[in-house]
Each structure stands twice: as structure tokens, then as C-alpha cells.
Amino acid sequence: MLKSGVLKNENLYFERLESYIANLINKLPSEEWRKSLNKTIIDGYSTYQANENFLNALLKIHGMTLSKAESVDVVREGLEKLFQVCHPEYTKNLINGHLAPQVHDETLRLSVAKGIGLAAAHNFECAFEFLKEAYTAEAIAKK
């Protein structure tokens, strides 16, 4: 579609891709498939770091995948990995003071927020607890 000129706007292309994937996620046959997709998406973060549009779409797709997950552990791990895209200094309720906080552009931060919001659509309690813990995390001091 992009080649034929139907979608000249790259952002529109990624929006359409997200909607197709959302439909596919709804049709996944089991929780095992969703766990596998979650792991594949997490592995893809480092691969697509250079392509901002694809990474932004991947973050939202990850949120959609997490919204369909039934396991609290899968949702929690996914939310942590989503959050770490913008806050790599955060790990398991601790903020590593040895890592300098990174400043990311607004589009990436919004994509992370949308991903977390999409995940919270069906797993609100888990997402709320995660965000509460993330923003009250204890810092490991620099020595």
C-alpha cells in the first residue's frame, strides 16, 4: 500500500498496521501465543531502536498484547519492559542511581504512555499497582 501511493503518510501506514495487529491479537488462540508474542515484542525493542516510527508502533502493539494477557506476571513483566524504554534506570521497584536518566522525545514518551494505557484497558489493577510502585521506587544511591 505504501508503494502504490495509497498511503503516502508514513504515520497513517503505522496506524493502519496497528489496527490490523489489534485484530490479529484478538484472534490469538491461547494464552501461550500471547506470552510468546509478548516475549518477541520485548526482544524487538533493541532491534528497532533506530527506527522511531516502528518502535512507537511496537510500543502500542505491546500494550494491545498486554491488554489481552490473562497472567498477572506476563502483564507485570511487559509493563516493566515498556516503562524501561524511557526509563532504563528503573528495574524491579528500584532506580539505579549509577545510570543517568535519559531524555527522550515526546513522541516516544507518548507511545510508552499509550502502551501502558492500552494494557490497563483490561488489566487496570495490575497497571495501577505497577505505576504506583514505579513512581515511588526506592533509589540506589551513587557511591
DSSP file with accessible surface (Angstrom, degrees, kcal/mol):
  #  RESIDUE AA STRUCTURE BP1 BP2  ACC     N-H-->O    O-->H-N    N-H-->O    O-->H-N    TCO  KAPPA ALPHA  PHI   PSI    X-CA   Y-CA   Z-CA
    1    1 A M     >>       0   0   95      0, 0.0     6,-1.3     0, 0.0     5,-1.1   0.000 360.0 360.0 360.0 -37.0    0.0    0.0    0.0
    2    2 A L  T >45 +     0   0   76      1,-0.2     3,-0.7     4,-0.2    11,-0.0   0.900 360.0  50.1 -67.8 -38.6    2.9    2.4    0.8
    3    3 A K  T 345S+     0   0  209      1,-0.2    -1,-0.2     2,-0.1     5,-0.0   0.875 106.3  54.2 -66.9 -39.4    4.5    1.6   -2.6
    4    4 A S  T 345S-     0   0   89      1,-0.1    -1,-0.2     3,-0.0    -2,-0.2   0.601 113.7-114.9 -75.3  -9.2    1.3    2.1   -4.6
    5    5 A G  T <<5S+     0   0   26     -3,-0.7     3,-0.4    -4,-0.6    -3,-0.2   0.460  84.7 118.8  92.1  -1.2    0.9    5.6   -3.1
    6    6 A V  S   <S+     0   0   98     -5,-1.1     2,-0.7     1,-0.3    -4,-0.2   0.924  83.8  35.8 -63.9 -40.5   -2.3    4.8   -1.3
    7    7 A L        +     0   0    2     -6,-1.3    -1,-0.3     1,-0.2    -2,-0.2  -0.812  65.2 157.3-115.0  90.9   -0.6    5.6    2.0
    8    8 A K        +     0   0  180     -2,-0.7     2,-0.7    -3,-0.4    -1,-0.2   0.739  59.5  79.2 -83.1 -22.8    1.8    8.5    1.4
    9    9 A N  S  > S-     0   0   91     -3,-0.2     4,-1.7     1,-0.2     3,-0.3  -0.770  70.1-155.6 -89.1 116.6    1.8    9.5    5.1
   10   10 A E  H  > S+     0   0   87     -2,-0.7     4,-2.0     1,-0.2     5,-0.2   0.867  92.8  56.1 -62.4 -36.2    4.0    7.1    7.0
   11   11 A N  H  > S+     0   0   84      1,-0.2     4,-2.2     2,-0.2    -1,-0.2   0.898 105.4  51.7 -64.0 -38.0    2.2    7.7   10.3
   12   12 A L  H  > S+     0   0   69     -3,-0.3     4,-2.5     2,-0.2    -1,-0.2   0.889 106.5  55.4 -64.3 -37.2   -1.1    6.6    8.6
   13   13 A Y  H  X S+     0   0   84     -4,-1.7     4,-2.3     1,-0.2    -2,-0.2   0.935 109.5  45.6 -59.3 -46.1    0.7    3.5    7.5
   14   14 A F  H  X S+     0   0   19     -4,-2.0     4,-2.5     2,-0.2    -2,-0.2   0.861 110.4  54.1 -69.8 -33.3    1.7    2.6   11.1
   15   15 A E  H  X S+     0   0  114     -4,-2.2     4,-1.9     2,-0.2    -1,-0.2   0.926 110.5  46.3 -64.2 -41.9   -1.8    3.4   12.4
   16   16 A R  H  X S+     0   0   89     -4,-2.5     4,-2.2     2,-0.2    -2,-0.2   0.911 111.0  52.7 -67.0 -39.7   -3.3    1.0    9.8
   17   17 A L  H  X S+     0   0   43     -4,-2.3     4,-2.4     1,-0.2    -2,-0.2   0.923 107.8  52.1 -60.0 -43.4   -0.7   -1.6   10.8
   18   18 A E  H  X S+     0   0   26     -4,-2.5     4,-2.4     1,-0.2    -1,-0.2   0.898 108.4  50.2 -60.9 -40.8   -1.6   -1.2   14.4
   19   19 A S  H  X S+     0   0   57     -4,-1.9     4,-1.9     2,-0.2    -1,-0.2   0.900 110.2  49.8 -68.1 -37.7   -5.3   -1.8   13.7
   20   20 A Y  H  X S+     0   0  118     -4,-2.2     4,-1.9     1,-0.2    -2,-0.2   0.927 112.6  47.2 -63.0 -43.9   -4.5   -4.9   11.7
   21   21 A I  H  X S+     0   0   42     -4,-2.4     4,-2.9     1,-0.2     5,-0.2   0.886 106.9  56.8 -67.6 -37.3   -2.4   -6.3   14.5
   22   22 A A  H  X S+     0   0   25     -4,-2.4     4,-1.8     1,-0.2    -1,-0.2   0.922 107.7  49.0 -59.1 -40.8   -5.0   -5.4   17.1
   23   23 A N  H  X S+     0   0   89     -4,-1.9     4,-0.7     1,-0.2    -1,-0.2   0.899 111.5  49.2 -64.7 -39.8   -7.5   -7.6   15.1
   24   24 A L  H >< S+     0   0  114     -4,-1.9     3,-0.9     1,-0.2     4,-0.3   0.909 107.3  54.2 -65.4 -42.2   -4.9  -10.4   15.0
   25   25 A I  H >< S+     0   0    3     -4,-2.9     3,-1.4     1,-0.3    -1,-0.2   0.897 104.1  56.0 -60.1 -39.0   -4.3  -10.2   18.7
   26   26 A N  H 3< S+     0   0   92     -4,-1.8    -1,-0.3     1,-0.3    -2,-0.2   0.763 108.6  48.9 -64.3 -22.8   -8.0  -10.6   19.4
   27   27 A K  T << S+     0   0  165     -3,-0.9    -1,-0.3    -4,-0.7    -2,-0.2   0.355  76.5 128.8-100.8   5.2   -7.9  -13.9   17.4
   28   28 A L    <   -     0   0   35     -3,-1.4     6,-0.0    -4,-0.3    -3,-0.0  -0.417  57.5-137.6 -62.2 135.8   -4.9  -15.5   19.1
   29   29 A P        +     0   0   94      0, 0.0     2,-0.3     0, 0.0    -1,-0.1   0.726  68.6   5.2 -73.7 -23.2   -5.9  -19.0   20.1
   30   30 A S     >  -     0   0   43      1,-0.1     4,-1.4     0, 0.0     3,-0.3  -0.970  69.8-102.9-155.1 169.8   -4.4  -19.2   23.6
   31   31 A E  H  > S+     0   0   30     -2,-0.3     4,-2.6     1,-0.2     5,-0.2   0.833 116.1  63.0 -64.8 -33.1   -2.5  -17.5   26.4
   32   32 A E  H  > S+     0   0  123      1,-0.2     4,-2.3     2,-0.2    -1,-0.2   0.903 102.1  50.1 -60.2 -39.8    0.7  -19.3   25.3
   33   33 A W  H  > S+     0   0  154     -3,-0.3     4,-2.6     2,-0.2    -1,-0.2   0.911 110.6  49.2 -64.7 -41.7    0.6  -17.5   22.0
   34   34 A R  H  X S+     0   0   26     -4,-1.4     4,-2.5     2,-0.2    -2,-0.2   0.899 110.5  50.6 -66.6 -38.4    0.1  -14.1   23.8
   35   35 A K  H  X S+     0   0   78     -4,-2.6     4,-2.3     2,-0.2    -2,-0.2   0.923 111.9  48.0 -62.4 -43.2    3.1  -14.9   26.1
   36   36 A S  H  X S+     0   0   75     -4,-2.3     4,-2.4     2,-0.2    -2,-0.2   0.912 112.1  48.6 -64.6 -42.5    5.2  -15.8   23.0
   37   37 A L  H  X S+     0   0   51     -4,-2.6     4,-2.5     2,-0.2    -2,-0.2   0.913 109.4  53.7 -64.6 -40.0    4.2  -12.6   21.2
   38   38 A N  H  X S+     0   0    4     -4,-2.5     4,-2.3     1,-0.2    -2,-0.2   0.938 110.3  46.5 -59.1 -45.9    4.9  -10.6   24.4
   39   39 A K  H  X S+     0   0  126     -4,-2.3     4,-2.4     1,-0.2    -1,-0.2   0.912 111.4  51.5 -65.2 -41.1    8.5  -12.0   24.5
   40   40 A T  H  X S+     0   0   84     -4,-2.4     4,-1.5     1,-0.2    -1,-0.2   0.904 110.0  49.3 -63.3 -40.7    9.0  -11.4   20.8
   41   41 A I  H  X S+     0   0    7     -4,-2.5     4,-0.8     2,-0.2    -2,-0.2   0.928 109.5  51.3 -65.2 -43.4    7.9   -7.8   21.2
   42   42 A I  H >X S+     0   0   24     -4,-2.3     3,-1.0     1,-0.2     4,-0.5   0.926 110.0  49.8 -59.9 -42.6   10.3   -7.2   24.1
   43   43 A D  H 3X S+     0   0   83     -4,-2.4     4,-0.8     1,-0.2     3,-0.4   0.819 105.1  60.3 -64.4 -29.0   13.1   -8.7   22.1
   44   44 A G  H 3X S+     0   0    9     -4,-1.5     4,-2.4     1,-0.2    -1,-0.2   0.678  83.6  79.9 -74.6 -16.5   12.2   -6.3   19.3
   45   45 A Y  H << S+     0   0   17     -3,-1.0    -1,-0.2    -4,-0.8     4,-0.2   0.935  98.4  40.2 -57.7 -48.1   12.8   -3.2   21.3
   46   46 A S  H >< S+     0   0   96     -4,-0.5     3,-0.8    -3,-0.4     4,-0.3   0.874 113.9  55.2 -70.6 -33.1   16.5   -3.2   20.9
   47   47 A T  H 3< S+     0   0   96     -4,-0.8     3,-0.4     1,-0.2    -2,-0.2   0.892 115.8  35.8 -65.4 -40.8   16.3   -4.3   17.3
   48   48 A Y  T >< S+     0   0   99     -4,-2.4     3,-0.6     1,-0.2     7,-0.4   0.142  79.9 113.4-104.1  20.4   14.1   -1.4   16.2
   49   49 A Q  T <  S+     0   0   96     -3,-0.8    -1,-0.2     1,-0.2    -2,-0.1   0.852  78.1  52.5 -58.5 -34.7   15.6    1.3   18.5
   50   50 A A  T 3  S+     0   0  105     -3,-0.4     2,-1.0    -4,-0.3    -1,-0.2   0.790  97.0  69.2 -76.2 -27.7   16.9    3.2   15.4
   51   51 A N    <>  -     0   0   75     -3,-0.6     4,-2.7     1,-0.2     5,-0.2  -0.770  65.6-172.3 -96.4  97.7   13.5    3.3   13.6
   52   52 A E  H  > S+     0   0   90     -2,-1.0     4,-2.6     1,-0.2     5,-0.2   0.894  80.7  49.3 -60.3 -44.3   11.5    5.7   15.7
   53   53 A N  H  > S+     0   0   42      1,-0.2     4,-2.1     2,-0.2    -1,-0.2   0.918 113.9  45.7 -64.1 -42.5    8.2    5.2   13.9
   54   54 A F  H  > S+     0   0   59      2,-0.2     4,-2.7     1,-0.2    -1,-0.2   0.915 112.6  50.7 -68.0 -40.0    8.4    1.4   14.0
   55   55 A L  H  X S+     0   0    4     -4,-2.7     4,-2.4    -7,-0.4    -2,-0.2   0.923 109.8  50.7 -62.6 -42.8    9.4    1.5   17.7
   56   56 A N  H  X S+     0   0    7     -4,-2.6     4,-1.7    -5,-0.2    -1,-0.2   0.920 112.4  46.3 -61.1 -42.8    6.5    3.8   18.5
   57   57 A A  H  X S+     0   0    2     -4,-2.1     4,-2.6     1,-0.2    -2,-0.2   0.917 110.9  53.4 -65.0 -40.3    4.1    1.4   16.8
   58   58 A L  H  X S+     0   0   19     -4,-2.7     4,-2.6     1,-0.2    -2,-0.2   0.891 105.5  53.9 -63.0 -38.1    5.7   -1.6   18.5
   59   59 A L  H  X S+     0   0    0     -4,-2.4     4,-1.8     2,-0.2    -1,-0.2   0.922 111.7  44.3 -62.9 -42.5    5.2    0.1   22.0
   60   60 A K  H  X S+     0   0   33     -4,-1.7     4,-2.2     2,-0.2    -2,-0.2   0.905 112.1  52.1 -69.9 -39.4    1.5    0.5   21.3
   61   61 A I  H  X S+     0   0   12     -4,-2.6     4,-2.5     1,-0.2    -2,-0.2   0.896 107.0  54.3 -62.8 -37.6    1.2   -3.1   19.9
   62   62 A H  H  X S+     0   0    0     -4,-2.6     4,-2.7     1,-0.2    -1,-0.2   0.918 106.7  51.1 -62.2 -42.3    2.8   -4.3   23.1
   63   63 A G  H  X S+     0   0    0     -4,-1.8     4,-1.8     1,-0.2    -1,-0.2   0.910 109.4  50.3 -60.5 -40.7    0.2   -2.5   25.1
   64   64 A M  H  X S+     0   0   25     -4,-2.2     4,-0.9     2,-0.2    -2,-0.2   0.906 110.8  49.5 -63.3 -41.5   -2.5   -4.2   23.0
   65   65 A T  H >X S+     0   0    2     -4,-2.5     3,-0.8     1,-0.2     4,-0.6   0.922 110.5  49.8 -63.6 -43.5   -0.9   -7.6   23.6
   66   66 A L  H >< S+     0   0    0     -4,-2.7     3,-0.7     1,-0.2    -1,-0.2   0.828 102.1  62.4 -65.5 -30.9   -0.7   -7.0   27.3
   67   67 A S  H 3< S+     0   0   13     -4,-1.8    -1,-0.2     1,-0.2    -2,-0.2   0.800 107.6  43.9 -66.1 -24.1   -4.4   -5.9   27.4
   68   68 A K  H << S+     0   0   67     -4,-0.9    -1,-0.2    -3,-0.8    -2,-0.2   0.526  90.0 109.0 -95.6  -7.9   -5.3   -9.4   26.2
   69   69 A A    <<  -     0   0    6     -3,-0.7   -38,-0.0    -4,-0.6    -3,-0.0  -0.443  49.0-165.9 -71.3 143.7   -3.0  -11.3   28.5
   70   70 A E        +     0   0  141     -2,-0.1     2,-0.4   -39,-0.0    -1,-0.1   0.694  62.6  87.7-100.7 -24.7   -4.5  -13.2   31.4
   71   71 A S     >  -     0   0   32      1,-0.2     4,-2.1   -40,-0.1     5,-0.2  -0.642  64.5-151.4 -82.8 127.0   -1.5  -13.8   33.5
   72   72 A V  H  > S+     0   0   92     -2,-0.4     4,-2.9     1,-0.2     5,-0.2   0.876  98.0  56.1 -63.2 -36.4   -0.6  -11.1   36.0
   73   73 A D  H  > S+     0   0  129      2,-0.2     4,-2.5     1,-0.2     5,-0.2   0.900 107.2  48.3 -63.7 -41.1    3.1  -12.0   35.8
   74   74 A V  H  > S+     0   0   13      2,-0.2     4,-2.5     1,-0.2    -1,-0.2   0.933 113.8  47.0 -64.7 -43.8    3.1  -11.5   32.0
   75   75 A V  H  X S+     0   0    0     -4,-2.1     4,-2.7     2,-0.2     5,-0.2   0.939 113.0  49.0 -63.7 -45.2    1.4   -8.2   32.3
   76   76 A R  H  X S+     0   0   55     -4,-2.9     4,-2.2     2,-0.2    -2,-0.2   0.928 113.1  45.9 -62.1 -46.8    3.7   -7.0   35.1
   77   77 A E  H  X S+     0   0   96     -4,-2.5     4,-2.3     1,-0.2    -1,-0.2   0.922 113.8  50.1 -62.7 -42.3    6.9   -8.0   33.1
   78   78 A G  H  X S+     0   0    0     -4,-2.5     4,-2.6    -5,-0.2    -2,-0.2   0.910 109.9  49.6 -63.6 -42.1    5.5   -6.4   30.0
   79   79 A L  H  X S+     0   0    0     -4,-2.7     4,-2.7     2,-0.2    -1,-0.2   0.903 110.0  51.8 -63.6 -39.6    4.7   -3.1   31.8
   80   80 A E  H  X S+     0   0   12     -4,-2.2     4,-2.2    -5,-0.2    -2,-0.2   0.936 111.6  45.9 -63.5 -43.4    8.2   -3.1   33.3
   81   81 A K  H  X S+     0   0   70     -4,-2.3     4,-0.7     2,-0.2    -2,-0.2   0.894 112.5  51.4 -67.6 -38.2    9.8   -3.5   29.9
   82   82 A L  H >X S+     0   0    0     -4,-2.6     3,-1.0     1,-0.2     4,-0.6   0.943 111.8  46.8 -60.2 -48.4    7.5   -0.9   28.4
   83   83 A F  H >X S+     0   0   10     -4,-2.7     4,-1.8     1,-0.2     3,-0.9   0.865 104.6  61.7 -63.5 -35.9    8.4    1.5   31.1
   84   84 A Q  H 3< S+     0   0   36     -4,-2.2    -1,-0.2     1,-0.2    -2,-0.2   0.669  85.4  75.6 -69.9 -14.7   12.2    0.8   30.7
   85   85 A V  H << S+     0   0   15     -3,-1.0    -1,-0.2    -4,-0.7    -2,-0.2   0.929 114.8  21.7 -60.6 -41.9   12.1    2.0   27.1
   86   86 A C  H << S+     0   0    5     -3,-0.9    16,-0.3    -4,-0.6    -2,-0.2   0.683 135.7  39.1 -95.5 -22.2   12.0    5.6   28.5
   87   87 A H    ><  +     0   0   56     -4,-1.8     3,-2.0    -5,-0.1    -1,-0.2  -0.604  58.7 163.2-129.8  72.1   13.4    4.8   32.0
   88   88 A P  T 3  S+     0   0   44      0, 0.0    -1,-0.1     0, 0.0    -4,-0.1   0.702  73.5  69.8 -65.5 -15.1   16.2    2.2   31.7
   89   89 A E  T 3  S+     0   0   17     -3,-0.1     7,-2.9     6,-0.1     2,-0.5   0.630  83.6  88.7 -76.0 -10.3   17.4    3.2   35.2
   90   90 A Y  E <   +A   95   0A   3     -3,-2.0     2,-0.3     5,-0.2     5,-0.2  -0.747  48.9 158.6 -93.5 128.8   14.3    1.5   36.6
   91   91 A T  E >   -A   94   0A  71      3,-2.7     3,-1.4    -2,-0.5   -10,-0.0  -0.919  65.2 -23.4-149.8 123.5   14.3   -2.2   37.5
   92   92 A K  T 3  S-     0   0  141     -2,-0.3     3,-0.1     1,-0.3    -1,-0.0   0.886 125.8 -42.9  45.8  58.7   12.1   -4.1   39.8
   93   93 A N  T 3  S+     0   0   64      1,-0.2    45,-1.4    37,-0.1     2,-0.4   0.655 120.2 102.5  67.5  15.8   11.0   -1.2   42.1
   94   94 A L  E <   -Ab  91 138A  69     -3,-1.4    -3,-2.7    43,-0.2     2,-0.6  -0.982  60.4-146.4-128.6 145.7   14.5    0.3   42.2
   95   95 A I  E     -Ab  90 139A  58     43,-2.4    45,-3.4    -2,-0.4     2,-0.8  -0.952  20.8-136.1-109.9 120.3   16.0    3.2   40.5
   96   96 A N  E >   - b   0 140A  52     -7,-2.9     3,-1.3    -2,-0.6    45,-0.1  -0.659  12.1-164.4 -79.5 109.4   19.7    2.7   39.7
   97   97 A G  T 3  S+     0   0   20     43,-1.6    45,-0.2    -2,-0.8    -1,-0.2   0.636  83.9  69.7 -70.0 -11.3   21.4    6.0   40.6
   98   98 A H  T 3  S+     0   0  106     43,-0.1     2,-0.5    42,-0.1    -1,-0.3   0.707  89.2  72.1 -79.3 -19.7   24.5    4.9   38.7
   99   99 A L  S <  S-     0   0   84     -3,-1.3   -10,-0.0   -10,-0.1     3,-0.0  -0.848  86.4-127.3 -97.4 131.6   22.6    5.2   35.4
  100  100 A A        -     0   0   72     -2,-0.5   -11,-0.1     1,-0.1    -2,-0.1  -0.557  31.0-107.6 -74.7 135.3   21.9    8.8   34.2
  101  101 A P        -     0   0  100      0, 0.0     2,-0.3     0, 0.0   -14,-0.1  -0.387  36.9-132.1 -60.7 139.0   18.2    9.4   33.4
  102  102 A Q        -     0   0  108    -16,-0.3     2,-0.6    -2,-0.1   -13,-0.1  -0.726   5.0-137.7 -97.5 146.2   17.7    9.6   29.7
  103  103 A V        -     0   0  140     -2,-0.3     2,-0.3   -16,-0.0   -16,-0.0  -0.906  26.2-174.5-103.5 120.6   15.8   12.4   28.0
  104  104 A H        -     0   0   34     -2,-0.6   -18,-0.0     1,-0.1     5,-0.0  -0.789  30.1 -94.6-112.6 159.4   13.6   11.1   25.2
  105  105 A D     >  -     0   0   65     -2,-0.3     4,-1.9     1,-0.1     3,-0.3  -0.236  37.4-109.1 -69.9 161.9   11.4   12.9   22.7
  106  106 A E  H  > S+     0   0  126      1,-0.2     4,-2.8     2,-0.2     5,-0.2   0.858 114.5  60.1 -63.0 -34.8    7.8   13.5   23.4
  107  107 A T  H  > S+     0   0   67      1,-0.2     4,-2.1     2,-0.2    -1,-0.2   0.920 106.8  46.1 -62.2 -42.9    6.6   11.0   20.7
  108  108 A L  H  > S+     0   0   10     -3,-0.3     4,-2.3     2,-0.2    -1,-0.2   0.931 112.9  49.4 -66.2 -43.3    8.4    8.1   22.4
  109  109 A R  H  X S+     0   0  118     -4,-1.9     4,-2.4     1,-0.2    -2,-0.2   0.903 111.3  50.1 -62.7 -39.4    7.1    9.0   25.8
  110  110 A L  H  X S+     0   0   83     -4,-2.8     4,-2.8     2,-0.2    -1,-0.2   0.889 108.7  52.2 -66.0 -37.3    3.6    9.3   24.4
  111  111 A S  H  X S+     0   0    4     -4,-2.1     4,-2.5     2,-0.2    -2,-0.2   0.899 109.8  48.6 -66.0 -39.3    3.9    5.9   22.8
  112  112 A V  H  X S+     0   0    9     -4,-2.3     4,-2.6     2,-0.2     5,-0.2   0.941 112.5  48.9 -63.5 -44.1    5.0    4.4   26.1
  113  113 A A  H  X S+     0   0   58     -4,-2.4     4,-2.7     1,-0.2    -2,-0.2   0.911 111.7  48.7 -63.2 -40.6    2.1    6.1   27.8
  114  114 A K  H  X S+     0   0  113     -4,-2.8     4,-2.9     2,-0.2    -1,-0.2   0.905 110.2  51.9 -65.4 -40.6   -0.3    4.8   25.2
  115  115 A G  H  X S+     0   0    0     -4,-2.5     4,-2.2     2,-0.2    -2,-0.2   0.929 112.0  45.3 -60.7 -44.8    1.1    1.3   25.5
  116  116 A I  H  X S+     0   0   15     -4,-2.6     4,-2.1     1,-0.2    -2,-0.2   0.915 113.4  51.0 -65.6 -39.6    0.6    1.4   29.3
  117  117 A G  H  X S+     0   0   43     -4,-2.7     4,-0.8    -5,-0.2    -2,-0.2   0.910 109.7  49.0 -64.5 -41.3   -2.9    2.8   28.8
  118  118 A L  H >< S+     0   0   67     -4,-2.9     3,-0.7     1,-0.2     4,-0.4   0.904 111.3  50.2 -64.7 -40.0   -3.8    0.1   26.3
  119  119 A A  H >X S+     0   0    0     -4,-2.2     4,-0.9     1,-0.2     3,-0.8   0.878 107.3  55.1 -64.4 -35.2   -2.5   -2.6   28.7
  120  120 A A  H 3< S+     0   0   19     -4,-2.1     4,-0.3     1,-0.2    -1,-0.2   0.677  84.8  85.6 -73.5 -14.0   -4.6   -1.0   31.5
  121  121 A A  T << S+     0   0   68     -4,-0.8    -1,-0.2    -3,-0.7     3,-0.2   0.863 113.3  10.8 -55.8 -38.3   -7.8   -1.3   29.5
  122  122 A H  T <4 S+     0   0  119     -3,-0.8    -1,-0.2    -4,-0.4    -2,-0.2   0.422 135.6  46.7-119.1  -4.3   -8.3   -4.9   30.7
  123  123 A N     X  +     0   0   25     -4,-0.9     4,-2.4     1,-0.1     5,-0.2  -0.356  65.3 147.8-131.6  52.3   -5.7   -5.1   33.5
  124  124 A F  H  >  +     0   0  122     -4,-0.3     4,-3.1     1,-0.2     5,-0.2   0.900  69.6  50.6 -60.2 -47.4   -6.3   -1.9   35.3
  125  125 A E  H  > S+     0   0  142      1,-0.2     4,-2.5     2,-0.2    -1,-0.2   0.917 113.0  46.7 -60.0 -42.9   -5.4   -3.1   38.8
  126  126 A C  H  > S+     0   0   20      2,-0.2     4,-2.4     1,-0.2    -1,-0.2   0.924 114.9  46.0 -65.2 -44.3   -2.1   -4.5   37.7
  127  127 A A  H  X S+     0   0    2     -4,-2.4     4,-2.6     2,-0.2     5,-0.2   0.909 112.8  50.4 -66.3 -41.3   -1.2   -1.4   35.7
  128  128 A F  H  X S+     0   0  107     -4,-3.1     4,-2.5    -5,-0.2    -2,-0.2   0.934 111.8  47.1 -63.0 -46.2   -2.2    0.9   38.5
  129  129 A E  H  X S+     0   0   80     -4,-2.5     4,-2.4    -5,-0.2    -1,-0.2   0.907 112.3  51.1 -61.4 -41.7   -0.1   -1.1   41.1
  130  130 A F  H  X S+     0   0    0     -4,-2.4     4,-2.8     2,-0.2    -2,-0.2   0.946 112.0  45.1 -61.8 -49.2    2.9   -1.1   38.7
  131  131 A L  H  X S+     0   0   55     -4,-2.6     4,-2.3     2,-0.2    -1,-0.2   0.899 111.8  52.8 -64.0 -38.5    2.7    2.7   38.1
  132  132 A K  H  X S+     0   0  101     -4,-2.5     4,-0.7    -5,-0.2    -1,-0.2   0.941 113.8  43.2 -61.6 -44.8    2.3    3.4   41.8
  133  133 A E  H >< S+     0   0   56     -4,-2.4     3,-0.5     1,-0.2    -2,-0.2   0.882 111.8  54.4 -67.8 -38.4    5.4    1.3   42.6
  134  134 A A  H >< S+     0   0    5     -4,-2.8     3,-0.8     1,-0.2    -1,-0.2   0.895 111.5  43.7 -64.2 -39.7    7.4    2.8   39.7
  135  135 A Y  H 3< S+     0   0  158     -4,-2.3    -1,-0.2     1,-0.2    -2,-0.2   0.524 118.3  43.7 -88.6  -2.3    6.8    6.3   40.8
  136  136 A T  T << S+     0   0  108     -4,-0.7    -1,-0.2    -3,-0.5    -2,-0.2   0.098  85.6 143.0-119.6  21.8    7.5    5.5   44.5
  137  137 A A    <   -     0   0   20     -3,-0.8     2,-0.3     1,-0.1   -43,-0.2  -0.259  53.9-114.8 -66.3 146.9   10.5    3.4   43.7
  138  138 A E  E     -b   94   0A 145    -45,-1.4   -43,-2.4     1,-0.0     2,-0.3  -0.619  29.1-130.0 -81.5 137.7   13.5    3.5   46.1
  139  139 A A  E     -b   95   0A  66     -2,-0.3     2,-0.7   -45,-0.2   -43,-0.2  -0.702   4.8-136.2 -93.1 139.3   16.7    4.9   44.6
  140  140 A I  E     -b   96   0A  73    -45,-3.4   -43,-1.6    -2,-0.3   -42,-0.1  -0.850  34.7-128.6 -89.1 116.6   20.0    3.1   44.9
  141  141 A A        -     0   0   73     -2,-0.7     2,-0.2   -45,-0.1   -43,-0.1  -0.321  14.9-110.9 -71.2 149.6   22.4    5.9   45.7
  142  142 A K              0   0  148    -45,-0.2    -1,-0.1   -46,-0.1   -44,-0.0  -0.504 360.0 360.0 -72.2 144.5   25.7    6.6   43.9
  143  143 A K              0   0  235     -2,-0.2    -1,-0.0     0, 0.0     0, 0.0  -0.863 360.0 360.0-116.5 360.0   28.8    5.8   45.9
